[in-house]
Amino acid sequence: MALLKLAALGAIGYAGYRYYQSSQNNSPAAFAGGQPRDYDKTDEVTPVRDSGPASMRDKPRRDWTKTDESSDQSFPASDPPANY
């Protein structure tokens, strides 16, 4: 009887785990929800998101300055923005 209860408890735990996994947000942290989801289909090694805080999945903790915006816009390039 105890083995049957243990099996039932394991099945309930597994079902809960599967539900939890399926309800997770699977988009990368850098991509906002409204951005195109074609990053899975690109040939790029690392897809790059659009610039700006609106393109991030999580809201920034503080307001962005002009320097933050310029730095984010120049990300793939190796040259820093001129307004530092």
Secondary structure, DSSP 8 states (H G I E B T S, - for coil): -HHHHHHHHHHHHHHHHHHHHHTS--S-TTS-TTS-SGGGT---SS----SSGGGSSS--SS---HHHHHHHHTTTSSS--TT-
